[in-house]
Amino acid sequence: MKAFVIAEAAEAQKDLCAGARTLADEVVLVSIGDAPQTGVADKAYHIALPEGELYENATDTVIALFDEVAPEIVLVETTPRLKIVGGRLAAHADTSVINDVAAFDGDAAESLYFGGLATMKRRPAGSVRIYSTNGSMFSEAEASGTDAVEEREFVPASNPLKLRGKREVVQEGADIGRAPIVVGAGRGFAKEEDLDLARSLAAAVRGEIACSRPIAENEKWLPKSLYIGVSGRVISPKVYFAVGISGQMQHMVGVTGADTIIAINKDANAPVFKQADYGLVADLQEVLPVLTEKLA
């Protein structure tokens, strides 16, 4: 069985290829634009983009490679550009993409639905299985492969996208989707400077700071890229500290994949305690410095 991996980020290429190794006998990696990671797949292809060409317009080249390799499984990194590539590839293969897969159960893929209120398991409609995932579920798998990279000439798209305008999007904060430990800050933090308590805890446990929606959207104390929730980021860290977070559904669906949730809130009736593995009823101003000192 062959697996076809399409990914942008270097870490995602490694994780998805490692995961593909657990699902198939042969792993083929495709990278558009930047050179692919080596040593993670049995074969790696690089599609260089002509000057000024849009990333998504490499779809016809990807489809030609797909037909040549004839894989049974396709893993696509969950990025805006690759969602377009993956969708067009699925249409070509007469199947559909099962998006945002968090786990596999045999040939069934598990993902959230109804805004994260529940999970469902789905099986592909066609003979080719195409899944989009960030690769975090494969963090324990090992990647292996060759250092050889084959250049593949760009094939002009038959129905190309056209650029009408562009603006710079500033990337702020760490990639919390790949952090093993995340400290989430909520409305329990009364002042922006109080977030230094959460930052200190995150540094002590070698983790990253994140937040609930009001901290990013309303107060604008942290960038939106660090907002966890149903309309924000969905993460699966090994440990999630929910500090000063009430635990409303809109936020907690963003951490349903966490291995362990530790809640700190001065309200003993906060909903977060019903979903936490460990809970501490305390004032964050008093307990975070002590906890940080003990964990440093």
C-alpha positions, -999 to 999 in steps of 0.1 A, spaced: 0 0 0 13 35 -9 7 68 10 9 102 -7 18 131 17 14 167 7 26 192 33 40 227 36 58 231 70 90 211 76 77 197 109 44 187 93 62 169 65 81 149 91 50 141 113 27 132 83 53 110 67 59 93 101 22 88 104 19 76 68 46 50 76 21 34 101 -6 33 75 12 22 44 43 2 31 56 30 9 56 67 16 58 94 -10 63 131 -1 54 161 -23 65 196 -15 54 227 -34 77 257 -35 102 250 -7 125 220 -9 111 189 9 125 174 41 148 145 34 151 112 53 113 111 60 99 93 29 108 66 5 106 91 -23 103 129 -23 92 152 -51 98 189 -53 76 212 -74 94 245 -79 70 274 -86 77 298 -114 83 334 -104 51 350 -93 31 318 -96 4 310 -70 10 280 -48 -25 266 -55 -19 265 -92 5 236 -87 -26 214 -84 -23 200 -119 13 190 -112 2 173 -80 -26 154 -98 -1 142 -124 21 129 -97 -8 113 -79 -18 94 -111 18 83 -115 22 70 -80 -14 56 -77 -15 58 -38 -44 43 -18 -39 69 11 -34 107 9 -25 128 39 -27 166 34 -15 191 59 -44 213 72 -34 247 57 -56 271 37 -36 266 5 -35 228 8 -72 226 15 -77 239 -20 -51 215 -35 -66 186 -15 -101 194 -25 -92 195 -62 -72 163 -59 -103 146 -43 -125 158 -71 -101 143 -96 -100 110 -77 -138 109 -75 -138 109 -37 -140 134 -8 -116 147 18 -122 138 54 -110 170 71 -93 178 104 -88 141 114 -78 137 151 -75 100 152 -79 67 133 -98 37 143 -91 10 117 -103 25 84 -125 50 102 -113 86 107 -124 105 138 -130 143 138 -151 169 156 -185 181 144 -214 203 155 -188 230 165 -169 205 186 -198 193 206 -192 157 195 -169 135 175 -178 113 145 -162 85 126 -163 85 89 -150 62 61 -140 74 26 -166 73 -1 -142 62 -28 -113 37 -32 -87 64 -24 -87 77 12 -78 114 15 -75 130 49 -64 164 61 -47 166 95 -21 187 113 -1 156 121 -1 160 159 -17 125 164 15 110 149 39 127 173 51 94 187 57 78 153 92 78 137 99 91 102 124 73 80 134 73 43 158 84 16 176 117 11 170 116 -26 147 144 -40 133 143 -76 125 177 -92 92 177 -110 85 203 -136 56 227 -129 25 220 -151 5 252 -158 -30 249 -143 -58 244 -167 -81 266 -146 -57 288 -127 -64 311 -97 -56 347 -104 -42 371 -78 -63 402 -74 -45 418 -45 -24 409 -14 -16 422 20 9 411 46 -3 389 75 19 392 105 25 359 123 26 364 160 32 340 188 43 304 188 27 275 169 5 262 198 -8 234 177 26 217 181 34 226 217 34 196 241 24 218 270 1 249 268 -9 274 294 -43 289 286 -52 323 301 -88 334 305 -108 363 319 -96 355 354 -66 377 345 -78 411 354 -49 431 339 -27 427 309 4 427 330 -10 397 350 -4 376 319 33 376 329 23 350 356 10 327 328 42 333 308 63 325 337 45 292 343 47 284 306 85 290 307 89 268 338 72 238 321 88 245 287 54 252 272 36 280 253 10 305 263 -24 306 247 -58 322 257 -96 322 255 -114 343 230 -120 375 251 -83 379 258 -75 380 221 -107 394 205 -120 418 232 -89 428 252 -64 423 224 -38 413 250 -26 384 229 -26 377 191 -56 359 176 -33 331 166 -31 321 203 -69 320 208 -82 285 215 -118 276 208 -145 266 184 -137 295 160 -101 296 170 -73 269 173 -80 233 181 -50 218 198 -40 184 213 -12 190 238 0 165 263 -8 189 292 -32 219 291 -33 244 320 -67 262 320 -59 292 342 -87 316 350 -109 300 323 -145 293 332 -147 263 309 -175 272 285 -181 248 256 -169 273 230 -134 272 246 -131 236 258 -138 221 224 -104 235 214 -86 213 239 -107 181 238 -76 163 224 -54 172 254 -41 142 273 -43 160 306 -62 191 316 -53 210 348 -78 237 359 -70 267 382 -100 289 391 -111 306 422 -148 297 415 -154 262 427 -185 259 405 -167 268 373 -177 244 345 -140 238 337 -136 215 367 -161 190 352 -138 185 323 -104 187 340 -83 158 351 -70 179 380 -84 210 396 -72 236 420 -97 261 435 -74 291 442 -67 327 433 -43 326 403 -24 356 417 -15 336 447 -10 301 433 8 307 400 40 321 415 42 291 439 34 266 412 59 282 388 86 280 415 79 243 422 78 233 385 109 253 374 
